[in-house]
């Protein structure tokens, strides 16, 4: 386990995060071809009571297994990175994202519904990892090296955890998101000592990311 302190956030890097059988299964998924300049998000979700609410590209049985096998590890990370948000956790996102080789996703800081943001690099062997920044302008760039079955975790915070991702112009990249989520958005802003109204206004006047994902997941 590697810990990187970058500006106002702490990034956790865990190699060989998935057990070998789980990694092989996920990295060998057969999916529809994604254009070189697009991104495809497959939504897979399960709540704390093991109720699968969406299963786009992996089976409900596998979703349940991934929750039972790695949820405690993720909760331990959240407790380490942002313990004040532990009580807010109510569901788990296990999205699969394929990014076209020429796609560059803009700098963003994730939505308040994400308590713990995690990404596991699946395939190919070589590509570009997650890129973190000191601010929205892209200053202080710090790229995490891509390595298959490497997981990168951080606790999202309003206007502090800036990052992006992109293809390497050679191959599409496939990842698993392992995100601890909440529906208690007002409580998130309260724990961060940030304004809920300002945060929501910010999302409304700059809905680019929402529109982008909405048009690429269908």
N, C-alpha and C positions, 0 to 999 in steps of 0.2 A: 504494500500500500504506500502510495506516494502522496504527500501533502504539499500543495503549492499555495503560498499566500501571495495573492495578486491584488494590489491596491486594497479595495475595501472588501474583498471576498476571499474565501478559502476554497480551493478546488481540490477534490479528492480523486486520485487516479488509482484504479485497482486493476491490475493485470489478471488475466484468466478469471474474470468475474463469474462467468457461467461454467457449469460443469461441462465436460467435454461432449457428452451426448446431447445436451441442450444446445450448445454452441453449434454443433454439426447440423442439428435439425433446423435451426433458425437460419444459419448461413447458407443452407441449400434450398431455401424456399423457392418455388417456381412462381414467378409473378409476371404480370403483364408488362410488356416493354414500355419503358418510360422515355419520352423524347429527351434529347440531349440537353435541352434548355428548360426542363420542367422538373417538378418535384411531385411525388405521389405519396400520400399519407394513408396508411391502412389503420383504421381505428379498432383497437382491442381494449376493452375496459371491464373491470370487475370491482365490486364494492367490498367493504370489510367483511361482509357476511358470506363471501364467496358466491355472490350472485353475478354471473356474467351478463353484462348489459349490452355488449356489442362484441362481435367476433368477425372481423372483416377478412382476415387472411390466415389466421391460425385457429385451431379447434378450441372449443370451450374447455375441453379437458386439458389441453396444453396451457391455456390461459390460467386455469386453476392451479396447475402444477407450478408455473412460474411464480405465481403469487405465494404459494405455500413454501416454495424452496428458497426464495430470495427476499421476501418481504421483511423479515426480521433484520436482515443485513441492511436493507434500505432504511428502516426505521432507526436502527442504531446510528446510521450516518446522519439522519435528520436530527436526532437527539444530540449529536456531537456538533453539528453545524449551526443548528437553530432550534434549541430545545423548547423555546417559548411557543413554537408552532406545533408541537407534537399533538396536542389535544384537538387540533383542527382536521387531522387526517380522516377522510371518509371514503376515498376510493383510489384505485390504482389504474393508471393508463399504461398499456403495453403496446404502444403504437410501433408499427414498422414503417420506416421512411426510406424511400429510394430517391436519391438525388441524381439528376442527369449530370453527365460529366461536364457540361458547360454552364450549369446553373450556379449562381452566386446569390445566396439568401442574405438579405440586408441585416445590418447590425440591429439587435433588439435585446430586451431584457426580460422576456417571458411575461406571461400574464399572472395576475395575483392568485389565480387558482392553483398554480404550481407551488407546492411547498418544498419539494426536493426534485430538482431536475437531474435526470440521469440519462446518459447515452452509452450504448455498448456497440462498438464497431464490429460489424459482421463480415462484410466482404466489399471489395477484393483485398488482396494481400497488401497492396500499396494504394494509398489515396491521401486525402487531406483531412486532418483531425479538426476538432472544434477550435475556433479562434476567439480569444477573449481580448477585451479592450479596456482601457482606463476610462473611456467616456464614449458617448454616442458618436463623436466625430471620428472615431477610429484611431485615436492616439494610444500609444503604449501597447501596440499589438503583441500578443503572446499566443502562439499556436501550439496546441497539444499534439504531439506526434501521433499519427495514425498507427495503430497496431491491432490486429484482429483479436477479438475477445477482451479488449481493453475497455474498461468502463470509466467514464468521467462524470463526477457528481458535484453539484453545488446547490446551495439554498438560495433561491431567487429572492432578490430584494429590489423594490421599486427604484429605478433610475441608478442602480449601482452595478448590476450584474450583466454588463453589456457583452454580447457574443454574436457570432455568426457561423455559418458553415457554407461549404461550396465543394463542387467537384474539382478534380485535378486536371480536367481537359483531356483525360485519357480513358477513364472508366467511370461508370456510375458507382455511387457509394450506397451501401445498404446498412442501416443501423436499426437497433432496437432502442426505443425510448422506455426507460423505467422510471416513471414519474409518480411520486406520491402527491395526491390531489385533494382539493377541498372545494366545497360549495359555500363555505362561510367567508365570503369575500370581505365583508365589513370587518370581521375579526382579524383578517390578514393585515389590513391597513392599520388597525389598532395596535397590533403587536409590533409593527414597523414604525409606529409613531408618525404615520403619514396620513394625509387627508383622503378619505374615501371619495368625496365629491370631486376633488381635483384629479384623483386617479382615474375616475370614470369619465370625467370630461376630457382628459388626455386621450383616452381610448376612442372617444367619439370624434374628436377633431383630427385624429391621426389613425384612422382605421385601416391603414395600408396592409398590415400583417393579417388582419382578419379577412379582408377581401382576398388577399393572396392565397391563403389556405383554403378559403371557401371555393375558389375557382379551380384549385388543383387537386382537391380530394375527390371530386366527382368523376 
